Amino acid sequence: MDFAYDARTEELRTKLLAFMDEFVYPAEAVAHEQREQLASPWDTPQVVEDLKAEARRQGLWNLFLPDAEYGAGLTNLQYAPLAEITGRSPQLAPTALNCAAPDTGNMELLAQFASDGQKKQWLEPLLSGEIRSAFAMTEPEVASSDATNIESRIERDGDEYVVTGRKWYISGAMNPDCKIFIVMGKTDPDGADVRRQQSMILVPRDTPGVEVRRAMQVYGYEDHSHGGHAEVVFDGARVPASALVGEEGGGFAIAQARLGPGRIHHCMRLIGMAERAIELMCRRAVSREAFGKPLAQQGVVHNWIADARVTVEQLRLLVLKTAWLMDTVGNRGAHTEIQAIKIATPRAVVDIIDKAVQLHGAGGVSQDFPLAELWAGARTLKLADGPDEVHQRSLARRELKQYV
């Protein structure tokens, strides 16, 4: 394993770091001010559109897609350090580069499984940043970490499918630019194989019977980074049979294909969030005094900073190893490592950010620093794409098989 940056990665890193310094970090306060002036908090601030235009001009666009037909053609190993940099400003940078969830996973899904007509209608405008999208899977009435529990129905009626169900925490759905939902539901609820009961279907936002009911809060605030998290009701929404993605019964397999890259992208960005927290922690430590001396001279602060650095270096190596495996042996071959980073990274990054919050005192939980928002985002990722415990269960089973 050689994790040294190749020439292309180094070139893109240099450009992206300069883009962050010159455009993204100064835009953070501007975006907050502009959002307060918008008619709806879910509208996109103008500064975000400006960032997107500049990123596209500089060739920092769709970096996440390994298929050169649609994106930059980077491997996971090449993309990892770039995604880490965007994680330092998760509210702005991923969106500016058209590399924000849930659009990234949805574009990968469409690129891999959609028909030519579906790609023309939905993938192309997503690639160009003209629209946003949402992935409607999680449901409030069942434990959605087990996809076989999904209760929403996708029922064939002549040349149409009828979609009925209630979803929540559907990321991106509050953004008015979100024009398409990829909905997971059951086409064969009584099928013998529980992993062949589900299908995926494309439902335009303006379809009669689709209601974006309310914004779901995250630890008491509304998350604007991905266009909000919504409760969405599908009440007999009718779409053409051609809206089905892949084949009936293929939804579970498609979901698994989508989640592998999504999980590693989250972990890549989480490392950037941890780096931002360490930077803020160090700046605070050398500029703030308590009990007659700078915080940087307090022994416990030394421990926090040192432990954070050691942890980040360990996590980065594990994520890079996972990226390398995904490139060389595929997502299935990297299954254990994908689960390992999904367990370890959010857990450790939450702790690092929490220490940074502690060092900032009241400021750490305020809107004047990005730490509270970073903490909530990292903590949420202990649930998103499968709770930690689900991955621990699966990983332990793999380990135990060696001894049975």
C-alpha positions in Angstrom: 0.0 0.0 0.0 1.4 3.3 -1.1 -0.6 6.3 0.1 1.7 9.0 -1.3 -0.2 11.6 -3.3 0.2 11.1 -7.1 0.7 14.1 -9.3 -2.9 14.6 -10.1 -4.0 14.4 -6.5 -1.4 16.8 -5.4 -2.4 19.3 -8.2 -6.1 19.1 -7.1 -5.2 19.4 -3.4 -3.2 22.5 -4.1 -6.0 24.1 -6.0 -8.6 23.0 -3.5 -6.7 24.3 -0.5 -6.3 27.7 -2.2 -10.1 27.6 -3.1 -11.0 27.0 0.5 -8.8 29.8 1.8 -9.8 32.4 -0.8 -13.4 31.6 -1.3 -15.0 29.0 1.1 -13.9 30.1 4.6 -14.7 33.8 4.0 -18.1 32.7 2.6 -19.2 31.0 5.8 -20.3 34.1 7.6 -21.7 35.6 4.4 -23.9 32.5 3.9 -25.2 32.7 7.4 -26.1 36.4 6.9 -27.7 35.8 3.5 -29.8 32.9 4.8 -31.3 35.1 7.4 -32.5 37.5 4.7 -34.1 34.8 2.5 -37.8 34.4 2.2 -37.3 30.7 3.1 -34.4 29.3 5.2 -34.2 26.5 2.7 -33.5 28.7 -0.3 -29.9 28.6 -1.5 -27.9 31.8 -0.6 -26.4 33.6 -3.5 -22.9 33.1 -2.2 -23.3 29.3 -2.6 -24.2 29.8 -6.2 -21.1 32.0 -6.6 -18.9 29.3 -5.0 -20.4 26.7 -7.4 -19.6 28.8 -10.4 -16.0 29.5 -9.2 -15.4 25.8 -8.4 -16.6 24.7 -11.8 -14.5 27.4 -13.5 -11.4 26.0 -11.6 -12.2 22.4 -12.5 -13.1 21.4 -9.0 -16.4 19.8 -9.9 -17.9 16.3 -9.5 -14.6 15.1 -8.1 -16.3 12.1 -6.3 -17.4 10.2 -9.5 -14.8 7.6 -10.5 -16.4 7.2 -14.0 -14.6 9.8 -16.2 -17.8 9.9 -18.4 -19.6 11.7 -15.6 -17.0 13.0 -13.2 -13.3 13.6 -12.6 -12.4 9.9 -13.0 -10.6 9.8 -9.7 -10.0 6.6 -7.7 -11.2 6.4 -4.2 -7.6 6.8 -3.0 -7.2 10.0 -5.1 -10.5 11.4 -3.9 -10.0 10.7 -0.2 -7.7 13.7 0.6 -9.9 16.0 -1.4 -13.0 15.0 0.4 -11.1 15.4 3.7 -10.4 19.1 2.8 -14.1 19.7 2.0 -15.0 18.3 5.4 -13.3 21.3 7.0 -16.4 23.4 5.9 -19.2 20.8 5.5 -21.9 23.4 5.2 -20.4 24.9 2.0 -17.5 23.1 0.4 -19.1 19.8 -0.6 -22.1 21.7 -2.2 -19.7 24.2 -3.9 -17.9 21.3 -5.6 -21.2 19.4 -6.4 -19.9 16.7 -4.1 -22.5 16.9 -1.3 -24.7 14.1 0.0 -27.3 12.9 -0.8 -26.7 13.9 -4.4 -23.4 12.1 -4.6 -24.9 8.7 -3.8 -27.9 9.4 -6.0 -25.7 10.3 -8.9 -23.6 7.2 -8.4 -26.8 5.1 -8.3 -28.2 6.7 -11.4 -24.9 6.4 -13.3 -24.8 2.7 -12.5 -28.4 1.5 -12.6 -30.6 4.1 -14.4 -31.9 3.7 -17.9 -30.7 6.0 -20.7 -33.9 8.0 -20.4 -33.6 8.3 -16.6 -30.0 9.5 -17.0 -31.0 12.1 -19.5 -33.9 13.4 -17.4 -32.3 13.4 -13.9 -28.6 12.5 -13.9 -27.5 15.1 -16.4 -29.1 18.1 -14.5 -27.7 16.7 -11.2 -24.2 16.5 -12.7 -24.5 20.1 -13.9 -25.7 21.3 -10.5 -29.0 22.6 -11.9 -31.2 20.5 -9.4 -30.8 18.6 -6.1 -32.2 15.2 -5.2 -33.2 13.1 -2.2 -33.1 9.4 -1.2 -36.3 8.3 0.5 -35.7 5.2 2.5 -35.9 5.9 6.3 -39.4 5.4 7.9 -40.6 6.5 11.3 -42.7 3.5 12.0 -40.1 0.8 11.6 -36.4 0.2 12.3 -35.1 1.3 9.0 -31.5 0.2 9.7 -33.0 -3.2 8.6 -34.0 -2.5 5.1 -36.3 -5.5 5.0 -38.6 -3.7 7.5 -39.5 -1.0 5.0 -43.3 -0.7 4.7 -43.8 1.8 1.9 -45.5 0.2 -1.1 -44.8 0.5 -4.8 -47.7 -1.2 -6.5 -48.1 -1.9 -10.3 -51.3 -0.6 -11.8 -51.3 -1.0 -15.6 -48.6 1.2 -17.1 -48.0 3.0 -13.8 -46.7 2.4 -10.3 -48.6 3.7 -7.3 -46.3 4.8 -4.4 -47.7 5.0 -0.8 -45.7 5.5 2.4 -44.4 7.9 5.0 -40.7 8.7 5.2 -38.6 10.9 7.4 -35.2 12.4 7.8 -35.0 12.6 4.0 -31.9 14.7 3.5 -32.2 17.5 1.0 -35.9 17.4 0.6 -36.6 20.8 2.1 -34.5 22.5 -0.6 -36.8 23.8 -3.3 -34.1 22.8 -5.8 -34.7 19.1 -4.9 -36.7 17.9 -7.9 -36.5 14.2 -7.7 -36.9 11.5 -5.0 -35.4 8.0 -5.3 -37.9 6.0 -3.2 -37.3 2.6 -1.7 -40.5 0.5 -1.1 -41.9 -3.0 -1.5 -43.2 -4.2 -4.8 -43.5 -7.8 -3.5 -44.2 -7.6 0.3 -45.1 -11.3 0.6 -42.1 -12.6 -1.4 -40.3 -15.5 0.0 -36.8 -13.8 -0.2 -37.0 -10.8 2.1 -34.1 -9.2 0.1 -36.0 -9.4 -3.2 -39.2 -7.6 -1.9 -37.9 -4.1 -2.3 -37.6 -1.9 -5.4 -36.5 1.7 -6.1 -38.5 4.2 -8.2 -38.1 7.8 -9.3 -40.8 10.1 -8.1 -40.6 13.8 -9.2 -41.3 16.2 -6.4 -44.2 17.8 -8.2 -46.1 14.5 -8.6 -49.6 14.7 -7.2 -49.7 12.8 -3.9 -46.2 13.9 -2.8 -46.2 16.1 0.3 -43.1 17.4 1.9 -44.8 17.7 5.3 -42.2 19.3 7.6 -38.5 19.9 8.4 -37.0 17.5 10.9 -34.7 19.1 13.4 -31.2 17.7 14.3 -30.5 18.2 18.0 -32.9 21.1 18.1 -31.9 23.0 15.0 -32.7 22.9 11.3 -29.8 21.5 9.3 -29.4 23.6 6.1 -26.2 21.9 4.9 -27.9 19.3 2.7 -31.1 21.2 2.2 -32.7 20.1 5.4 -34.1 16.7 6.6 -37.8 16.3 5.8 -40.8 14.2 6.6 -42.3 13.2 3.2 -45.6 11.5 2.6 -46.4 9.6 -0.6 -50.2 9.3 -0.8 -51.0 7.3 -3.9 -48.4 9.1 -6.0 -48.5 7.8 -9.6 -45.5 7.5 -11.9 -45.0 5.7 -15.2 -43.7 2.2 -15.1 -40.6 3.5 -16.8 -39.7 5.3 -13.5 -38.6 2.0 -11.9 -34.8 1.9 -11.4 -33.4 -1.4 -12.5 -35.8 -4.4 -12.0 -38.5 -5.2 -9.6 -36.9 -6.8 -6.5 -33.6 -5.1 -7.1 -33.9 -2.4 -4.5 -32.0 -4.0 -1.7 -29.0 -4.8 -3.9 -29.0 -1.3 -5.3 -29.1 0.2 -1.8 -26.1 -1.9 -0.8 -24.1 -0.7 -3.9 -25.0 2.9 -3.1 -24.1 2.8 0.6 -20.5 1.6 0.3 -19.1 4.7 -1.4 -21.5 6.9 0.7 -20.0 5.5 3.9 -16.4 6.2 3.0 -17.2 9.7 1.7 -18.7 10.5 5.1 -15.6 9.2 6.8 -13.3 11.2 4.5 -15.2 14.4 5.4 -15.3 13.5 9.1 -11.5 13.6 9.2 -11.6 17.1 7.7 -14.1 18.1 10.4 -11.7 16.7 13.1 -8.8 18.7 11.6 -10.9 21.9 11.7 -11.7 21.2 15.3 -8.0 20.6 16.2 -7.1 23.9 14.5 -9.8 25.8 16.4 -8.7 24.1 19.6 -5.1 25.1 19.2 -5.9 28.7 18.3 -8.2 29.0 21.3 -5.5 27.4 23.6 -2.8 29.9 22.7 -5.1 33.0 22.7 -7.2 32.4 25.9 -6.1 32.7 29.5 -7.5 31.1 32.6 -6.2 31.1 36.2 -3.3 33.3 35.3 -1.9 31.4 32.3 -2.8 30.5 28.7 -5.0 27.4 28.2 -2.1 26.0 26.1 -0.1 25.6 29.4 -2.8 23.6 31.1 -1.8 19.9 31.2 -5.3 18.5 30.3 -5.3 20.7 27.2 -2.0 19.1 26.1 -3.6 15.7 26.5 -6.6 16.6 24.4 -4.6 18.0 21.5 -2.1 15.2 21.5 -4.7 12.5 21.7 -6.7 14.2 18.9 -3.6 14.3 16.6 -2.8 10.6 17.2 -6.4 9.6 16.6 -6.7 11.5 13.4 -3.5 10.0 12.0 -4.8 6.5 12.8 -8.2 7.2 11.3 -6.8 8.7 8.1 -4.6 5.6 7.5 -7.6 3.3 8.0 -9.7 5.3 5.6 -6.9 5.4 3.0 -6.5 1.6 3.3 -10.3 1.2 2.8 -10.2 3.5 -0.3 -7.2 1.5 -1.7 -9.1 -1.8 -1.2 -12.2 -0.5 -2.8 -10.1 0.5 -5.8 -8.2 -2.8 -6.0 -10.6 -5.6 -4.8 -14.0 -3.8 -5.0 -16.6 -2.7 -2.4 -17.3 -6.3 -1.5 -13.7 -7.1 -0.9 -13.4 -4.0 1.3 -16.6 -4.8 3.3 -14.8 -5.3 6.6 -12.8 -2.1 6.3 -15.9 -0.1 5.3 -17.6 -1.2 8.4 -14.6 -0.5 10.5 -14.3 3.1 9.4 -18.0 3.6 9.8 -17.7 2.5 13.4 -14.5 4.1 14.3 -14.6 7.5 12.5 -17.8 9.1 13.8 -17.2 7.9 17.3 -13.6 9.3 17.5 -14.5 12.6 15.7 -17.4 13.3 18.0 -15.0 13.1 20.9 -12.4 15.4 19.3 -15.0 18.0 18.5 -16.4 17.7 22.0 -13.0 18.5 23.5 -12.8 21.5 21.2 -16.3 22.6 22.4 -15.1 22.2 26.0 -12.1 24.4 25.3 -14.2 27.1 23.9 -16.6 27.2 26.8 -19.9 28.9 26.1 -18.6 29.9 22.7 -18.3 26.3 21.7 -22.0 25.7 21.8 -22.9 29.0 20.2 -23.4 30.0 16.6 -20.2 32.1 16.6 -18.0 29.1 16.1 -18.7 26.1 13.8 -18.1 23.5 16.5 -21.7 22.9 17.6 -22.8 22.3 14.1 -19.8 20.1 13.4 -20.6 18.1 16.6 -24.2 17.6 15.6 -23.2 16.5 12.1 -20.6 14.0 13.4 -23.0 12.6 16.0 -25.7 12.1 13.4 -23.3 10.0 11.4 -23.3 7.4 14.2 -26.8 6.7 13.0 -26.7 7.5 9.2 -26.0 4.8 6.7 -26.7 2.2 9.5 -26.2 2.6 13.2 -22.8 1.7 14.7 -24.3 -1.3 16.4 -25.5 -2.8 13.0 -22.0 -2.6 11.7 -20.5 -4.0 14.9 -22.9 -6.9 14.7 -21.9 -7.7 11.1 -18.2 -7.2 11.7 -18.2 -9.4 14.7 -19.9 -12.2 12.8 -17.2 -12.1 10.2 -14.5 -12.4 12.8 -16.2 -15.2 14.6 -16.6 -17.3 11.3 -12.9 -18.0 11.5 -13.3 -19.9 14.7 -16.6 -21.8 14.1 
